[in-house]
Amino acid sequence: MADLASRITKPDGSAVENTPVVEASPMEASSDTAADAAVSGEAQFDSADAGGPGLHEPDYDVEVSLSALQENEATPFHSATTWEDLNLKPELLKGLQALNFLKPSKVQGKSLPLMLSDPPRNMLAQSQSGTGKTAAFVTAILSRVDFSQPDKPQALVLAPSRELARQIEGVIKAIGRFVENLAIAPAVPGALAPGEPVRMPVVVGTPGRVQDIIRRRQLDVSNLRVLVLDEADNMLDQQGLGDQCMRVRTMLPPEIQVLLFSATFPEKVLNYAMKFAPNAHSLKLQRSELTVKGISQMFIDCPNNEEKYTILCRLYGLMTIGQSVIFVKTRESANIIEQRMTADGHKVSALHAAFEGAQRDELLAKFRSGENKVLITTNVLARGIDVSSVSMVINYDIPMKGRSDDEPDHETYLHRIGRTGRFGRVGVSISFVSDKKSYQGLNKIATHYGIDLVKLDTEDWDDAEEKVKDVIKKNRAQASYAPSATDSQKQAQAAASTS
Ligand SMILES: Nc1ncnc2c1ncn2[C@@H]1O[C@H](COP(=O)(O)OP(=O)(O)OP(=O)(O)O)[C@@H](O)[C@H]1O
């Protein structure tokens, strides 16, 4: 096995020394996993690569960077086509313009013509985190639905968490704001009146709740023509939400167009995905293309568990320059860290699947608005959540999977760090290792993706702080180049608070 040190470089490119590790600490308890979600019936999900196109240059020019990225064919933000080339309805073009989406990204430019071709064909689309997959499938849905029949449900989107479903609802409202008769049913626990028929043209929800409303005949599926699975690899993973999604699928018209989207499609899910969406057009990425260039991936070697907490608190000042997400393994540790940090005078909040729905909506709304800057969470928020001012992600616990949590969870690592570095922005991820298991886990993840992790030396705290601050400041400076993101976040927030 390759050694972590072989994957670790200093920012100047030189190698760093390997560091000693201590023995594994005892396992922790209840995590928010897809399996939890399936059992409860409620979806709970919840390199220092300086090679980016100018993103890491000291004299970084924020104003030109997004358009420069979109000009550069090598980036996922470039598209050979314009929105106008895609033959979209005028009201959708207006919606995209209003969001200041000047040009399609690569996944948008490539997937839309395929999704809109006639006769409709299934699609599997993979693209890095934060590259605009949501707008791609939302634009396809809004193109396909016949809004002159507004009381017939025609499109169904499934997402693994209530937060992601609400966010997608917000994006549909934002892109579709000029569409007459636009209405969306949020099929998440607590959002729909019990027993009341769902008569909106678009339905967005979590698989458990959607299965429920179909079984209770609240949702008439006979006119559904498009089914989207966001985070499809997670949704089709048979150890998690796969069963629920398959049950929903069997209740839908057999000829429905199926669209599968994710940043990751591991081999073991891919075959199953192709059966779920037969004869699909497919846009795939190589493993080496999966990491987002703008995210500086770092790690800290913590002597033990208690030091992890001390180091976390030392990072608090940096966390609050922008916004930060701290990922931990279990709900219990999220609660404990929140309580300890609060007692130590830091303003943080915890969000996980043990909270009740309305409280989850409120906590995320406060984070989106910037009222809360530091969020401690579990894998429930690892996927899809889009808050462009998140400049730092901390993997307090390295994501693991397998029967006894002994294998690193490569996909979850990628999705977690992808909460920063949205649509060409820069961001930092810092992973904590504190024992043999976490050290080896991170090592395997780095090898898997070919990541050059930068080690932050806590012996020289000023230097470590400078390295992180450098990136975060750039993220803050980029706020001006993604006004659209702010808009769609406000929409998402509005969606969550109105229904
Ligand atoms: N064409 C565009 N021009 C400018 N901004 C865009 C464009 N398309 C999407 N965005 C913005 O990019 C951000 C990321 O988009 P989105 O959430 O769809 O990414 P994603 O690929 O679904 O990410 P993830 O894999 O994390 O789910 C959003 O804030 C969105 O508003």
The ligand as an ORCA input file, in Angstrom:
! r2SCAN-3c Opt
* xyz 0 1
  N     -24.318     27.942    -15.747
  C     -24.093     28.435    -14.541
  N     -23.512     29.642    -14.399
  C     -23.253     30.142    -13.150
  N     -23.529     29.506    -11.996
  C     -24.104     28.303    -12.088
  C     -24.433     27.707    -13.361
  N     -25.013     26.505    -13.131
  C     -25.053     26.350    -11.796
  N     -24.512     27.412    -11.158
  C     -24.338     27.575     -9.695
  O     -23.356     26.637     -9.313
  C     -23.584     26.190     -7.986
  C     -23.438     24.675     -7.925
  O     -24.463     24.057     -8.690
  P     -25.151     22.674     -8.272
  O     -25.582     22.728     -6.844
  O     -26.156     22.371     -9.301
  O     -23.923     21.690     -8.409
  P     -23.936     20.106     -8.473
  O     -23.120     19.725     -9.645
  O     -25.326     19.589     -8.396
  O     -23.142     19.778     -7.149
  P     -23.191     18.489     -6.172
  O     -22.425     17.398     -6.861
  O     -22.514     18.959     -4.935
  O     -24.623     18.125     -5.969
  C     -24.968     26.688     -7.601
  O     -24.811     27.733     -6.654
  C     -25.568     27.208     -8.880
  O     -26.387     28.322     -8.631
*
